[in-house]
Amino acid sequence: SCSNLSAALWSHLHPANMLSSCQVARWHHSKALTSPYPGSRVERSRVPEDKVGWLTQWEDYNPVEYTAAAVLAGPKWADPQLSDKNFSPKFNERDGEVERTSRNGLYVVENGRPRNPAGRTGLTGRGLLGRWGPNHAADPVVTRWKRDGSGNKIAHPVTGKNILQFVAIKRRDCGEWAIPGGMVDPGEKISATLKREFGEEALNSLQKSPEEKASLEKQLQRLFSQEHFVVYKGYVDDPRNTDNAWMETEAVNYHDETGETMDNLPLEAGDDAGMVKWVDISEKLKLYANHSYFIKLVTEKRGAHWGEDPGPEC
């Protein structure tokens, strides 16, 4: 169903996301259609593959409405309900401190509700997401070369390409390995989110003494001020997405070429992470959401090992 996705929609994409329309269609909506919805027993309405795109007429579409109690409780990271008289969000623009623009261009607002740019998900409301419309995250992909005891780079025996490692956390909520990212705070610069989240998730910076924090901050600054590579910006196929709220991210690779900066950083799992470690990168990795895709783009950029045979063309 490659043709179902509006070509116009994807023409807004940042160059880093330029996939063929076939790849986009196959990749953009699978996790956002899974049931039950995370952390609940709510089953999504089933959406056949040929009815995902909004351009396909579907008179009988009758999705389930669900917003988690934790979101309805009104924490500071969440919007009020749209029925709240004092709430009039400015969609498709910067709304005070809250960023309501999408990295994929303009999204449709229908009956006052933003519409998921990648299509129907079988669920309306916000689910676990705080914001109506785009919910912005940042994913720092911190990499180094795998080395032997003498400090030499280790190449894969079949491909002969050097093996790259990245810092992965095991998420407490679902037990899957992931990039140690998180949500962008209102008014926060993406670069600050990337560094803060890495510190909190992979170095447990929140539990450190002021002295330890200052030392970590210095080392993090060294790593995060190096030349970096924006891997991806835009919509994420995430199991938490709904018809009215969705995840978007900016994934950025910070590469420690010599290995000297990261050697002195003690990895320690933070609040949302059960474990943290350096993981060898290959296509065998099964990661959270579409993190494997981001990691693959990094290996291509760095000329590192990924798979033992070339994959089939789309």
C-alpha positions in Angstrom: 0.0 0.0 0.0 2.9 2.3 -0.7 0.8 4.7 -2.8 -1.6 5.4 0.1 0.6 7.9 1.7 0.2 11.3 0.4 3.3 12.3 -1.5 2.6 15.9 -0.6 2.9 15.0 3.1 6.3 13.5 2.8 7.7 16.2 0.5 7.9 18.4 3.6 10.5 16.0 5.1 13.9 17.1 6.2 16.6 15.6 3.9 17.7 13.3 6.7 14.4 11.5 6.3 14.2 11.1 2.6 13.1 7.5 2.3 11.3 6.2 -0.8 7.6 6.4 -0.4 7.5 2.6 -0.2 9.9 2.5 2.8 7.9 5.2 4.5 4.6 3.4 4.1 5.9 0.1 5.4 7.8 1.6 8.3 5.7 4.5 9.4 2.7 2.6 10.9 3.1 -0.7 12.6 3.9 0.0 16.2 1.2 2.7 16.3 -1.4 0.1 15.5 -0.6 -2.4 18.2 -3.0 -3.6 20.9 -3.5 -3.4 23.8 -2.5 0.2 24.1 0.7 0.4 26.4 -0.1 0.3 30.1 -3.7 -0.5 29.6 -6.2 -3.1 28.5 -7.6 -0.8 25.8 -7.9 -2.5 22.4 -7.5 -0.2 19.4 -10.1 -0.4 16.6 -8.6 -2.5 13.9 -7.3 -0.4 10.9 -6.8 -2.4 7.7 -3.5 -1.5 5.9 -5.3 0.1 3.0 -7.3 2.4 5.3 -4.5 3.9 7.4 -4.1 6.9 5.1 -6.6 9.8 5.7 -7.0 10.2 2.0 -8.8 6.9 1.9 -12.5 7.5 2.6 -13.8 5.4 5.5 -17.3 6.4 6.6 -17.6 3.8 9.3 -14.3 4.6 11.1 -15.2 4.5 14.8 -12.0 4.6 16.9 -11.9 4.0 20.6 -11.3 7.2 22.8 -8.7 6.8 25.5 -6.5 9.2 27.5 -4.7 7.7 30.5 -5.6 8.7 34.0 -2.0 9.9 34.6 -2.5 12.5 31.8 -6.0 13.5 32.9 -4.7 14.2 36.4 -3.1 17.3 34.9 0.6 17.0 35.5 2.8 19.9 34.4 3.9 18.0 31.3 0.4 17.6 30.0 -2.2 19.8 28.2 -5.7 20.1 29.7 -8.6 18.5 27.8 -9.7 20.4 24.7 -13.1 20.9 26.4 -11.5 23.0 29.1 -12.8 26.5 28.7 -9.4 28.1 29.6 -7.4 26.1 27.1 -7.0 27.3 23.5 -3.9 25.8 22.1 -2.2 27.4 19.0 -1.6 24.4 16.8 1.1 24.4 14.1 3.1 27.1 15.9 5.2 27.9 19.0 2.6 28.3 21.7 4.2 30.2 24.5 6.9 27.7 25.8 5.3 24.7 24.2 6.4 23.7 20.7 3.3 22.7 18.7 4.9 22.7 15.2 5.7 19.4 13.6 9.1 18.5 12.0 7.1 17.1 9.1 5.4 20.4 8.2 1.8 21.4 8.8 -0.7 18.9 10.2 -4.5 19.1 9.8 -6.6 20.2 12.7 -10.1 18.8 12.4 -13.0 19.7 14.8 -10.3 21.3 17.0 -8.2 18.2 17.2 -4.8 17.7 15.5 -4.7 14.8 13.1 -1.9 12.3 13.1 0.1 13.0 9.9 0.9 9.3 9.3 -2.7 8.2 9.3 -5.3 6.4 11.4 -4.3 4.5 14.5 -7.6 3.1 15.8 -7.5 5.3 18.9 -8.4 8.9 19.6 -7.6 11.1 22.6 -4.0 11.2 23.9 -3.3 7.8 25.4 -0.2 8.3 27.5 1.0 11.4 25.7 0.8 14.8 27.4 0.4 17.1 24.4 -2.3 17.2 21.7 -0.5 17.0 18.4 3.3 16.5 18.3 5.1 15.4 21.5 8.8 16.2 21.1 11.6 14.0 22.2 15.4 13.9 21.7 17.5 10.8 21.3 21.3 11.0 21.8 23.1 8.2 20.0 26.5 8.1 21.8 29.0 5.8 19.9 32.6 4.6 20.0 34.6 1.9 18.2 34.8 -1.5 19.8 38.4 -2.2 20.8 40.5 -5.1 22.0 42.7 -5.1 25.1 45.5 -3.3 23.3 43.2 -0.5 22.1 42.9 -1.7 18.5 39.6 -1.4 16.7 37.8 -4.8 16.2 36.6 -5.6 12.8 33.7 -8.0 12.0 35.1 -11.3 10.7 32.7 -11.5 7.8 32.3 -8.0 6.6 35.7 -6.7 7.6 34.1 -3.5 8.8 34.8 -2.1 12.2 32.2 -2.7 14.9 30.6 0.3 16.4 29.1 0.4 20.0 26.5 2.6 21.4 25.2 3.4 24.9 21.9 1.6 25.4 19.5 1.5 28.3 17.0 -1.2 29.1 13.6 0.6 29.6 11.8 -0.2 32.8 8.4 0.3 31.3 8.6 -2.4 28.6 12.0 -4.2 29.1 13.3 -3.3 25.6 16.7 -1.9 24.9 16.7 1.7 23.7 18.6 4.9 23.1 18.6 6.9 26.4 16.4 9.8 25.2 13.5 11.7 26.6 11.0 14.5 26.3 12.0 18.0 25.5 10.9 20.3 28.4 8.9 23.5 27.4 11.4 26.2 26.3 14.3 23.8 26.3 16.8 23.7 23.4 17.2 20.3 21.8 20.9 20.3 22.5 20.2 20.7 26.2 17.6 17.9 26.2 20.1 15.5 24.6 22.8 16.2 27.1 20.4 16.2 30.1 18.6 13.0 29.2 21.9 11.2 28.5 23.2 12.3 31.9 20.0 11.3 33.7 19.4 7.9 32.0 22.9 6.6 31.3 25.0 8.2 34.1 22.3 8.5 36.8 23.3 12.2 37.2 20.2 13.1 39.3 21.6 10.9 42.2 25.1 12.3 42.2 26.6 14.7 44.7 27.2 18.3 43.6 30.9 17.6 43.1 30.3 14.4 41.0 27.7 16.3 39.0 30.1 19.1 38.2 32.7 16.6 37.0 30.2 14.7 34.9 29.0 18.0 33.4 32.5 18.8 32.3 33.0 15.5 30.6 29.5 15.6 29.0 30.2 19.1 27.7 33.4 17.7 26.1 31.5 14.9 24.3 28.4 17.0 23.4 30.3 19.9 22.1 32.1 17.7 19.5 31.0 17.7 15.9 27.8 15.7 15.7 25.5 14.3 13.1 21.7 14.7 13.0 20.5 11.2 12.2 16.8 11.9 11.9 14.1 14.6 12.6 10.4 13.9 12.5 7.5 11.5 13.1 8.2 8.3 15.1 6.1 5.1 14.8 5.6 4.7 18.5 3.1 2.4 20.3 1.8 5.4 22.3 0.7 7.3 19.2 -3.0 8.1 18.7 -5.0 9.8 16.0 -4.6 13.1 18.0 -1.2 12.8 19.6 2.1 11.4 18.4 5.8 11.2 19.0 8.4 13.1 17.1 12.1 13.1 17.7 15.4 14.5 16.8 18.1 11.7 17.0 21.7 13.0 17.1 24.9 11.0 17.0 27.8 12.0 19.2 30.8 9.9 18.3 33.8 9.5 20.5 36.4 8.6 17.8 39.4 8.0 20.1 37.3 6.5 22.9 39.1 8.7 25.4 36.1 10.9 26.5 33.7 8.0 27.3 36.3 5.8 28.9 36.1 8.0 32.0 32.4 8.2 32.2 30.9 5.6 34.5 27.7 4.2 33.0 25.0 3.9 35.6 21.3 3.4 35.0 19.0 6.3 36.0 15.4 6.5 37.0 13.7 5.2 33.8 16.4 2.7 33.0 16.8 -0.7 34.5 20.3 -1.2 33.0 22.7 0.6 30.9 25.7 -0.7 28.8 27.7 -0.4 25.7 26.1 -2.6 23.0 27.7 -3.9 19.8 25.8 -2.6 16.8 24.5 -5.1 14.2 21.2 -5.8 12.4 20.5 -8.5 15.0 19.7 -5.8 17.6 16.0 -5.6 18.5 15.3 -2.1 19.9 12.4 0.0 21.2 10.2 1.9 18.7 12.2 2.7 15.6 15.5 3.0 17.4 17.1 0.3 15.2 16.5 2.4 12.2 18.3 5.4 13.8 21.2 3.1 14.7 21.4 1.7 11.2 21.7 5.3 9.8 24.6 5.9 12.2 26.5 2.8 11.0 26.0 3.9 7.4 27.4 7.4 8.2 30.4 5.9 10.1 31.1 3.1 7.6 30.7 0.6 10.4 29.5 -3.0 10.4 25.7 -3.6 10.2 24.7 -6.9 8.5 26.4 -9.9 6.9 24.4 -9.7 3.7 22.9 -6.8 1.7 19.2 -6.5 2.4 16.5 -6.9 -0.3 15.6 -3.7 -2.1 12.2 -2.1 -1.2 
